[in-house]
Amino acid sequence: MGDFRYHNAAVGKLFESQAMRGYSVMLFPGGQTDPYKENYDRLFIAVTDLNLRDTEVGGSQSNLEMKAGEIRLLPRGLTHAVTNLGESIVTFITLEFN
């Protein structure tokens, strides 16, 4: 995930191959990422129920609410930051496709 920086969070690499990489991410309440650019198409998999604020560079904000097991595709080129709005730790997995 390159220069991916985060606060009140933990990120661990699950695997890496020529075609893709997988990471597990835990965000504590109020935990957040610094703005980063999606350099790859990314599959986002909620492991726990989550309520995140997604802030795009330029100020546009939206809430990302997902139930455990739901997935979303984040397209490459998006520059954004994510904050955990919930009162508990959330966990998700991201798969980056080369």
Disulfide bonds with the S-S distance in Angstrom:
none
